[in-house]
C-alpha cells in the first residue's frame, strides 16, 4: 500500500469529536440504481440519507438541514472503515463503492496564496465569456492596471 492509503483510517479521517458531530458526505454506490449518494456517519457506520436531497447544495439549502440529518432514517451502508479501505484499494472506480468529495455542485471559494490570481482569472473568464482573444485583451488591461505579480 502507498503511504496515503495507510493514512485512510477512521481515526485520522473523522474529527476528534465525531461522536458529537453531525457529519455528512457523499459516496459512490455501484450498480443499478446506484450513483452518488448523500450519507451521514452514525456510530462508525455510513447511513444513506439520499432521500433527504439529491445533492449536497439541496441538502444544505434546507432550513432544517441539521434536524433532517439527525432524524434521517435510511439503509445502513456499512462501516466507514470498509469504505475507506475500498476507496484506498480501488480509487474512483465506478465498479466499486468509494467515498466522494463532499461537495458536488456548490461553489467553493478559495483563500490563500493563489486566491488573488484565481479571482482575477475568474473575472477575466466572466468578462471574456469563452472568447480566448477577448480574454487575452482583458488580461492585458488588468496587467496594465495592477501589474503581473499579485
C-alpha positions, 0 to 999 in steps of 0.5 A: 500500500502507498503511504496515503492509503495507510493514512485512510483510517477512521481515526485520522479521517473523522474529527476528534469529536465525531461522536458529537458531530453531525457529519455528512458526505457523499459516496459512490454506490455501484450498480443499478440504481446506484450513483452518488449518494448523500450519507451521514456517519452514525456510530462508525457506520455510513447511513444513506440519507439520499432521500433527504436531497439529491445533492449536497447544495439541496441538502444544505439549502434546507432550513432544517438541514441539521434536524433532517440529518439527525432524524434521517432514517435510511439503509445502513451502508456499512462501516466507514472503515470498509469504505475507506479501505475500498476507496484506498484499494480501488480509487474512483472506480465506478465498479466499486463503492468509494467515498466522494468529495463532499461537495458536488455542485456548490461553489467553493471559494478559495483563500490563500496564496493563489486566491488573488490570481484565481479571482482575477482569472475568474473575472477575466473568464466572466468578462471574456465569456469563452472568447480566448482573444477577448480574454487575452485583451482583458488580461492585458488591461488588468496587467496594465492596471495592477501589474503581473505579480499579485 
